[in-house]
């Protein structure tokens, strides 16, 4: 064999090696290359997209377990995950990085679905300014509209499985109808209607089921209320005989505990579902089970029969 043939054979071996390496790395454990890659902003979108995508989709949640989406910043690896996804599902208004994604992602590669867009009809006054409330997933009826939008996204990126996604979305919406009816029945006859919550995540839940939300920290969980604001909330609790002050699992319960001890109340969890802890995920908790736990705690706090 002359030198040219040896050289050609060597190049051939290198090409085969590179291709094998690429295939091997593409098929890392836990990833199925045949599935449609979808990234989601935080937990509710992750749950809805996973249910609709079923075994046709590989859904990755960008805000990790135990993290709060209001102040989460994606890592370089998160950005690569998003860029390699066929669809990014956001809520809108919660993920501070979502606006940049709209500017920087190639729309021909990654479809962006903003599931909460157009559903945000309520405002919250914060620091003297009226701000749009993005916490729409807390109302099962609005959550159904999010499901419709996410389903349309799946159909757009993978039209060959349209009927599969439609069936999964229908099943999920009937579960949300069931949840809505449990909330309606469960909160129909209660002695009280005022809920004091950690941050203002329950505005749409309150409107849907005729409750009044008073939030300790406004729209962001890490806002610092003034001494006067805390005193006003304690006054409200005393005047309205509020005996349970709610806190949430992913942020410090300190402010809720301070108000509770000041007015002689107890504390209890009301989970905004902005993220589940790793322990909760491992225990099999999901949107439906956490919402039902919230309902049970609301029924205790509001003295429902
Ligand atoms: Zn929130």
Boltz pocket constraint, residues with backbone or C-beta under 6 A from the ligand:
constraints:
  - pocket:
      binder: B
      contacts: [[A, 70], [A, 135], [A, 199], [A, 200], [A, 201], [A, 219], [A, 220], [A, 221], [A, 272], [A, 274]]
      max_distance: 6.0
